Amino acid sequence: MYLKIHRSVEGDEVVAVCDRELINTTVSNGDIEVCISESFYGTRLATEEEVSTALDNAVNANLMGSRVIALAVARGFVDRDGCLMIGAVPHAQIIRM
């Protein structure tokens, strides 16, 4: 999985994770089209443990792909019913307040 942590000047973070085979592809469903780019999801491959640690600490996260969603569901970060399917690719966002 590719993992990138975006940090703002204010210290806010967005954790972006996608399955490896999705990088630099575009998925769509009706009017929804998502470009899964290196600029957002990064170029660094991460282990499941690294992804889990990043999600443990995330206030905001953007997840794209079957494996990362399965990991997030197994670790209790998201519920499968809360995922959006974009074509055949599951997507979830986490926002903690």
MIDOSE-1310 file (N, C-alpha, C; in nm, 2 decimals, decimal comma, always signed):
residues 97
mylk	+0,08/-0,12/+0,00/+0,00/+0,00/+0,00/+0,09/+0,12/+0,00; +0,04/+0,23/-0,07/+0,11/+0,35/-0,07/+0,05/+0,44/+0,04; +0,14/+0,51/+0,12/+0,10/+0,59/+0,23/+0,17/+0,72/+0,22; +0,09/+0,83/+0,24/+0,15/+0,96/+0,25/+0,07/+1,04/+0,35
ihrs	+0,15/+1,11/+0,44/+0,08/+1,19/+0,54/+0,11/+1,34/+0,50; -0,01/+1,41/+0,48/+0,00/+1,55/+0,44/-0,01/+1,63/+0,57; +0,08/+1,72/+0,59/+0,08/+1,81/+0,71/+0,06/+1,95/+0,67; -0,03/+2,02/+0,74/-0,05/+2,16/+0,71/+0,04/+2,25/+0,81
vegd	+0,05/+2,37/+0,78/+0,13/+2,46/+0,87/+0,07/+2,47/+1,01; -0,06/+2,45/+1,02/-0,13/+2,45/+1,15/-0,11/+2,32/+1,23; -0,05/+2,22/+1,16/-0,03/+2,09/+1,23/-0,13/+1,99/+1,20; -0,23/+2,02/+1,12/-0,33/+1,92/+1,09/-0,27/+1,82/+0,99
evva	-0,32/+1,70/+1,00/-0,27/+1,59/+0,91/-0,39/+1,52/+0,84; -0,36/+1,48/+0,72/-0,45/+1,39/+0,64/-0,36/+1,27/+0,60; -0,40/+1,15/+0,64/-0,34/+1,03/+0,60/-0,40/+0,98/+0,48; -0,32/+0,96/+0,37/-0,38/+0,90/+0,24/-0,31/+0,77/+0,22
vcdr	-0,40/+0,67/+0,19/-0,35/+0,53/+0,17/-0,43/+0,47/+0,05; -0,35/+0,41/-0,04/-0,42/+0,33/-0,15/-0,35/+0,20/-0,17; -0,42/+0,11/-0,23/-0,36/-0,02/-0,27/-0,26/+0,01/-0,38; -0,16/-0,07/-0,38/-0,04/-0,05/-0,47/-0,08/-0,05/-0,62
elin	-0,17/-0,14/-0,66/-0,20/-0,14/-0,80/-0,29/-0,03/-0,85; -0,34/+0,05/-0,76/-0,43/+0,16/-0,80/-0,35/+0,29/-0,83; -0,23/+0,30/-0,79/-0,15/+0,43/-0,80/-0,15/+0,47/-0,95; -0,17/+0,59/-0,98/-0,17/+0,65/-1,11/-0,28/+0,59/-1,20
ttvs	-0,39/+0,56/-1,14/-0,51/+0,52/-1,22/-0,62/+0,61/-1,19; -0,73/+0,60/-1,27/-0,85/+0,68/-1,25/-0,96/+0,58/-1,24; -1,05/+0,59/-1,14/-1,17/+0,51/-1,12/-1,29/+0,60/-1,13; -1,40/+0,54/-1,18/-1,52/+0,62/-1,19/-1,64/+0,54/-1,17
ngdi	-1,75/+0,61/-1,14/-1,88/+0,55/-1,13/-1,98/+0,66/-1,15; -2,05/+0,66/-1,27/-2,14/+0,77/-1,30/-2,07/+0,90/-1,31; -2,11/+1,00/-1,24/-2,05/+1,13/-1,24/-1,93/+1,14/-1,15; -1,90/+1,04/-1,08/-1,78/+1,05/-0,98/-1,66/+0,99/-1,06
evci	-1,55/+1,07/-1,05/-1,42/+1,03/-1,11/-1,31/+1,07/-1,02; -1,23/+0,97/-0,98/-1,12/+1,00/-0,89/-0,99/+0,95/-0,95; -0,89/+1,05/-0,95/-0,76/+1,02/-1,00/-0,67/+0,98/-0,88; -0,62/+0,86/-0,88/-0,54/+0,81/-0,77/-0,40/+0,84/-0,80
sesf	-0,35/+0,95/-0,76/-0,22/+1,00/-0,80/-0,11/+0,99/-0,69; +0,01/+0,98/-0,74/+0,13/+0,98/-0,65/+0,14/+1,11/-0,57; +0,09/+1,22/-0,63/+0,10/+1,35/-0,56/+0,01/+1,35/-0,43; -0,09/+1,27/-0,43/-0,18/+1,26/-0,31/-0,15/+1,14/-0,23
ygtr	-0,13/+1,02/-0,29/-0,11/+0,90/-0,21/+0,03/+0,86/-0,19; +0,12/+0,93/-0,25/+0,27/+0,92/-0,23/+0,33/+0,81/-0,32; +0,46/+0,80/-0,29/+0,55/+0,71/-0,37/+0,61/+0,60/-0,27; +0,58/+0,61/-0,15/+0,64/+0,52/-0,05/+0,55/+0,40/-0,02
late	+0,60/+0,28/-0,04/+0,52/+0,16/+0,00/+0,53/+0,15/+0,15; +0,42/+0,11/+0,22/+0,42/+0,09/+0,36/+0,37/-0,04/+0,40; +0,41/-0,09/+0,51/+0,36/-0,22/+0,56/+0,22/-0,20/+0,62; +0,15/-0,31/+0,65/+0,02/-0,30/+0,72/+0,04/-0,24/+0,85
eevs	+0,15/-0,27/+0,92/+0,17/-0,21/+1,06/+0,19/-0,06/+1,05; +0,27/-0,01/+0,95/+0,29/+0,13/+0,93/+0,16/+0,20/+0,90; +0,07/+0,14/+0,82/-0,06/+0,20/+0,78/-0,14/+0,20/+0,91; -0,15/+0,09/+0,99/-0,23/+0,09/+1,11/-0,18/+0,20/+1,21
tald	-0,05/+0,21/+1,22/+0,00/+0,32/+1,31/-0,04/+0,46/+1,27; -0,03/+0,48/+1,14/-0,07/+0,61/+1,08/-0,22/+0,63/+1,11; -0,30/+0,53/+1,09/-0,45/+0,55/+1,10/-0,48/+0,56/+1,25; -0,41/+0,50/+1,34/-0,43/+0,51/+1,49/-0,42/+0,66/+1,52
navn	-0,33/+0,73/+1,46/-0,30/+0,87/+1,50/-0,37/+0,97/+1,41; -0,44/+0,93/+1,31/-0,50/+1,02/+1,21/-0,63/+1,08/+1,26; -0,64/+1,21/+1,23/-0,76/+1,28/+1,26/-0,85/+1,28/+1,13; -0,78/+1,28/+1,02/-0,84/+1,27/+0,88/-0,77/+1,17/+0,80
anlm	-0,84/+1,08/+0,73/-0,78/+0,98/+0,64/-0,86/+0,96/+0,52; -0,79/+0,93/+0,41/-0,86/+0,90/+0,28/-0,80/+0,77/+0,24; -0,89/+0,67/+0,22/-0,85/+0,53/+0,19/-0,91/+0,48/+0,06; -0,83/+0,42/-0,02/-0,88/+0,37/-0,15/-0,82/+0,24/-0,18
gsrv	-0,91/+0,14/-0,20/-0,87/+0,00/-0,24/-0,92/-0,11/-0,15; -0,93/-0,22/-0,20/-0,98/-0,34/-0,12/-0,89/-0,38/+0,00; -0,76/-0,38/-0,02/-0,68/-0,42/+0,09/-0,67/-0,32/+0,20; -0,66/-0,19/+0,17/-0,66/-0,09/+0,28/-0,79/-0,08/+0,35
iala	-0,90/-0,10/+0,28/-1,03/-0,10/+0,34/-1,05/-0,22/+0,43; -1,00/-0,34/+0,38/-1,01/-0,46/+0,47/-0,93/-0,44/+0,59; -0,81/-0,38/+0,58/-0,73/-0,35/+0,70/-0,80/-0,26/+0,80; -0,86/-0,15/+0,74/-0,93/-0,05/+0,82/-1,05/-0,11/+0,89
varg	-1,12/-0,20/+0,82/-1,24/-0,27/+0,88/-1,19/-0,36/+0,99; -1,09/-0,44/+0,97/-1,04/-0,54/+1,06/-0,99/-0,47/+1,19; -0,93/-0,35/+1,18/-0,87/-0,28/+1,29/-0,98/-0,18/+1,36; -1,10/-0,18/+1,30/-1,21/-0,10/+1,36/-1,21/+0,04/+1,33
fvdr	-1,13/+0,08/+1,22/-1,13/+0,23/+1,19/-1,25/+0,27/+1,11; -1,31/+0,18/+1,03/-1,43/+0,21/+0,95/-1,52/+0,08/+0,95; -1,64/+0,11/+0,91/-1,74/+0,00/+0,89/-1,76/-0,02/+0,75; -1,76/-0,15/+0,70/-1,77/-0,18/+0,56/-1,90/-0,11/+0,50
dgcl	-2,01/-0,10/+0,57/-2,13/-0,03/+0,52/-2,11/+0,12/+0,50; -2,00/+0,17/+0,56/-1,98/+0,32/+0,54/-1,89/+0,35/+0,42; -1,85/+0,25/+0,35/-1,76/+0,26/+0,23/-1,84/+0,29/+0,11; -1,79/+0,38/+0,02/-1,85/+0,41/-0,11/-1,77/+0,33/-0,21
miga	-1,85/+0,27/-0,30/-1,79/+0,20/-0,42/-1,78/+0,30/-0,53; -1,65/+0,31/-0,58/-1,63/+0,39/-0,70/-1,59/+0,29/-0,81; -1,69/+0,25/-0,89/-1,67/+0,14/-0,98/-1,65/+0,01/-0,89; -1,54/-0,06/-0,91/-1,52/-0,18/-0,83/-1,42/-0,15/-0,71
vpha	-1,39/-0,03/-0,69/-1,29/+0,01/-0,59/-1,36/+0,07/-0,46; -1,34/+0,01/-0,35/-1,40/+0,07/-0,22/-1,32/+0,19/-0,18; -1,39/+0,29/-0,12/-1,33/+0,42/-0,08/-1,39/+0,45/+0,06; -1,31/+0,50/+0,15/-1,36/+0,55/+0,28/-1,28/+0,67/+0,32
qiir	-1,35/+0,76/+0,40/-1,28/+0,87/+0,46/-1,31/+0,86/+0,61; -1,21/+0,90/+0,69/-1,22/+0,90/+0,83/-1,20/+1,05/+0,87; -1,29/+1,10/+0,95/-1,28/+1,23/+1,01/-1,32/+1,22/+1,16; -1,22/+1,24/+1,24/-1,24/+1,24/+1,39/-1,25/+1,38/+1,44
m	-1,35/+1,40/+1,52/-1,37/+1,53/+1,58/-1,35/+1,53/+1,73
